[in-house]
Amino acid sequence: AQNEQDVKGSKCSISHKLVSIDPSAIPPGSIVDYLGNSLAVLNDGSVSRSLPKAATSAAGGVDLESGMGIGGITADGISLTVSTLDEDDDSSCTTTRPIFMPIPKISEIGLIDSPLVSGITAIDALTPIGKGQNMLVIGNAENDDATTVGRTTNKRGWMVNFLRNVIENNRNDDSKMRCFYGLTSGDGNVRSNLMDQLKEAGIQEDIVTILSTRNHGEEGEGGTASSATISTEKAMTSAEAVAVAATTCSIAEHHALTTGGDSIVFIDDLNLHKSLWDVTTQYLVQVYGEDAVVTADLQGSGSSEMRGYFSGLIQRSARFNLKKGGGSVTLILLSTLPGDEEADGNNGEEEPTFDPSDFENMPEKIKARISMLVKAKVPLTPTNLKKIQIPLPSTSDAENAKRLALQHVEDLISMSDGQIWLDDALAKAGRSPPLDPSRSITRVGVGADTVSCRADAPALRSVVGSLRFEFQQAMDVMDTATASAIVGNQKQVQRRDAFLLAMHQESNERRKLSHECIALLAASRGHLDAVLAEGGLAGTDQGKEAIDGLIEFVESNASGVVTEIESTLDLSDDGKSQLEDAIASYFSKGN
């Protein structure tokens, strides 16, 4: 993306090794670019290169003039070089790990059989993530430039809480777990907000952060940049975003393969990967004509070539087998949808009704869904279509962009191990987290032939059982039934509200696995019904007080079971009985 860059006042080609860092590789707390150079984030969100962490490390120093240090990581435009020095030997052993590594071979990986507990109850219960799995997190774009009024999906906030919970819940064990966050955006506001969130969560020194060095506005000042300059800047920004994601994975893979530890990787987000693909597609068309690319790429859909391009990142997640050290790389990949700027409702005017022919230019999946609606005699109105996530047939640039974005997300979903869909409408309605269970799923451990391959914690498995099915069944009743039918299905509605209360938590709230088991067990056994009857719904102070009080009481009165859950991630039958007795005792006291 860049021809030259300024390092200590001298011009260096990016293909040249720039800096050597200390023996601990890139230690937790480091902020680096895709070349491994240490960065400092300024108050306005821009970045500048700073002295590597090794320069002030007690373990030894780095000679920046010569680029030599006591082992560590050096980087060039193609690979990361990991060096180690034996104190009794003057020679060093150096191995080079390319940034763009091939995905792990089948012969190198094992089954995903260990849960990654996120500390977010809705995720752990409805869409569990296993160590070595990849998971998409999908949600609307958010405003990083101003204070947003009302609730939003807050994808990044939930992922930072995810990180904090993982770090805090594993801080005192010997799991060798390391966390890595790759931020691909060149927007200074996004960069600044992320660093503020990590600092507020108290985990900035526990993770490695890899940032893009691009800054919005570099394409020109005063609005005088030519279209060619803007196009070049877009390509450079997108290319560096792809490199940031690749470097984040390479550092994480190195940790997993050399220590046998678990690496948790967040890529925030994938949108610039699609931007780079689109830019290069346009360039090929300009130079070689439309015959140079496949029709699917011209239409914005997923060709086999584009699937291979994205799979090169998505499939870098793995649970390595014992021959490869037994470590894992778990990938959490954020994907942002364009916001819906249209006002809700129609100001009292009669809604237009579309004709099936209006959808002729849309993907086959959407046309099939339209046919089903027509057969069911459901009017093709904007309100009905939006309820089931079908884009409106419009030729506007905004609507076309949204249609293509949704189509692209469907392509990503088909390549991933699962997706967590955070819905803007649910967020505005007060759901926290705003996870849509009908569009969120994990595909690890699904099927009769995957008994030994599971993503969920055994303790939760024994507590929630068929929670996902029951919860979705109750949600369907609320979405489709009339008021009289809802009254007739009041038991299902009550169970839904109980589970919503048990799973409700704010984006900065930490929960342990034992806390999740206690809340969900209380909901499944009907102990929260009395709380609901008194107005203690999810999101209310009364509901929160009831759950917090319950957890505190059970922790005190069944401490042995709580310890068992946290140390083994499992729950014995006897332990489950003790939890049930403690929960019943709490509510029998009038709480």
Secondary structure by P-SEA (a helix, b strand, c coil): cccccccccbbbbccccccccccccccccbbbccccbbbbbccccbbbbcccccccccccccccccccccccccccccbbbbbbbcccccbbbbbbbbccccccccccccccccccccccccccccbbbcccbbbbbbbccccccccccccccaaaaaaaaaaaaaaaaacccccbbbbbbbbccccaaaaaaaaaaaaaacccccbbbbbbccccccccccccccaaaaaaaaaaaaaaaaaaaaaaaaaaaaaaaaccbbbbbbbccaaaaaaaaaaaaaaaaaaccccccccccccccccaaaaaaaaaccccccccccccccbbbbbbbbbbcccccccccccccbbbbbcccccccccaaaaaaaaaaaaacccccaaaaaaaccccccccaaaaaaaaaaaaaaaaaaaccbbbbbbaaaaaaccccccccccbbbcccccccccccccccaaaaacccaaaaaaaaaaaaaacccaaaaaaaaaaaaaaaaaaaaacccccccccaaaaaaaaaaaaaccaaaaaaaccccccaaaaaaaaaaaaaaaaaaaaaaaaaaacccccaaaaaaaaaaaaaaaaacc
